[in-house]
Amino acid sequence: KHLAAMAAFYAVGIAVCEESLGFACSRKLPALLARQGRSVCAPERRNWSRVLRTARSCSSTSQISLSSPANSPPLPPVRQWNGHPIPDTIVLHPHTDIAHTYWKSIIRAGDRVIDATCGNGYDTLHLIRCVARGGGGEVVTCDIQQVALERSKKLVKEELDMSIEERSEDVWVCSGRGEGGEDVTVVVEWRRKSHLDVLRSQEEDSVRLVVFNLGYLPGGDKSIITTSEVTIPTIESSQRALKVGGCVSVTCYPGHEEGEEEERAVKEHASQQDAKFWSCYFHQWINQRNKKTGKRAPTLLLYQRVAL
């Protein structure tokens, strides 16, 4: 019973902390599990190696019954790879696993962030949550397609764990709690405009983060796509608006011809940035492709402003 309970924590990725834990770090495991607020009785220390071996071989959490106090946080959803559960520490998707973590790390109280291509709203939703955790601020989200704004608004209403006051069709005030339990407010502005127009209108040194998710609207009209002719000037406008410590985050989709050309143009543009002021990072899978089509996976590029 103890082995199964401990294996459950590992299988669903609960046993992850700020320290780097290897399988040999058995002494730290009891304290780590205690931090999770779970009522699990610890077996004798000599059994920890058996617990870890069991956790390694655990292929499905559905086989495990685990009780926890009524006020414990819910277990996170199991992440899978080829049908098998994997730890949260494994990077599967650069946009969600690397970009989202990075965005959260740089946002501060009072910041303005911009979702330049809101699409179906997943980035907008995450940005609102990041700004709330950071202490409150502003989120500007834009798209040229009305259907994208409507889908994004619907997603935010359904998924955001904050109260929403719609002061107008295009301005929402979201209220909730920050990470420290303090009251926070996030003002969300919805704009049906070209991202180039929106970014050109921003003042210098006024924005912490600008997010681009290039390509076409998933589930929408695939003939409406971003192109390098507009993307590059928009990135340059974003750079002028960024604060020191801010970032332009660009996800490219080289799996289609236009997307491959756009990625090439963005990489070339980033490679020409003055290293005194910009640190540019590019993430690319080297052994992963779409299992159905064989097309290249999305790539991530970060323009990080280090000085003015």
ABEGO torsion letter per residue (X at the ends): XAAAAAAAAAAAGABBBABBBBAABAAAAAAAAAAAGBBBBBBBAAAAAAAAAAAAABABAAABBBBBBAABBBBBBBBBBGGBBBBAABBABAAAAAAAAAAAAABBBGBBBBBABAEAGAAAAAAAAAAAAAGEEBBBBBBABAAAAAAAAAAAAAABBBBBBBABAABBBBBBBBAAGBBBBBBBBBBBBBAAAAAAABBBGABABBBBBBEBBBGBBAABBBBAAAAAAAAAAAAAABBBGBBBBBBBBAABAAAAAAAAAAAAAAAABBAAABBBBBBBBAABBBAAAGBBBBBBBBBBBABX
